[in-house]
């Protein structure tokens, strides 16, 4: 799987939704998706959540390593129109400092010698869906042209 390379964002510190509609014109033999949401993401295809994963990817020192998660999505796709949906939330990449997503050490612990510092200025998402068709040809679906919608815009 090639790692995702194109990043999309709402250019804010608040969570967002992203959606990509695409058409597959031939019979599919296999398909994989590599997804990375910084902070964390939930991934769906055609209105159904992909796998039992919650709050991917795991925490890392984002200055050194950015993780993405691979999924086998063969059964979730079909010839014709398909839609990939993503919910991107804060996680440790960029905690919402307005009070909605905070962490405090218990009172009995000493003050943290390493207080939290954000790793970025806005939440971001990247993905690539690689489809192999029955005739042996391949196609990549990337975030280009994806629709990004703020949670606030849809009443969340």
Beta strands, then each sheet from edge to edge (+ up, - down):
strand 1: 8-9
strand 2: 16-24
strand 3: 28-38
strand 4: 40-45
strand 5: 48-49
strand 6: 69-72
strand 7: 80-89
strand 8: 124-133
strand 9: 138-142
strand 10: 147-150
sheet 1: 1+ 8- 3+ 6-
sheet 2: 1+ 8- 9+
sheet 3: 5+ 4- 7+ 2- 10+
end
